[in-house]
Amino acid sequence: MSTGQENDPVSGRPDSSGTASIGQRLARAREARKLSIEKVADTLHLDARTVEALERDDRAALPSPIFVKGYLRGYAALVGLPA
């Protein structure tokens, strides 16, 4: 039975309600560094659609979680967030 609460793909801990999602935090950090989605995609060797899906927390548009975990870690490092 689902409680409706998702786990954070990096930490595995439940997301806290009322806080920004990991995708929202990545997008804010990217914007603060004045990086475009295309620049992030090029740096991480990803398709821009994948970066957009990460920022939207769109799990249906992303590959297997094992790959997503690596993408999130790389993205977090790029924009100065703890992974």
C-alpha angles and dihedrals in degrees: 000000000000122000091200091245118121126210121239106253093222103042099024089224121127114269113249114236114241095033129102116268119244089255091053091049091050092049092049092048091048091050092047089056090047092238121153122225087245092055091050091047092049093047093049093040091239134130113260088238089060092052090049091050090051090053091048092046086233101165092176090063094049132081127243115325091246089065094041091055090057092045091052093048092050093046092048091051091049093054096038100254123137112258 
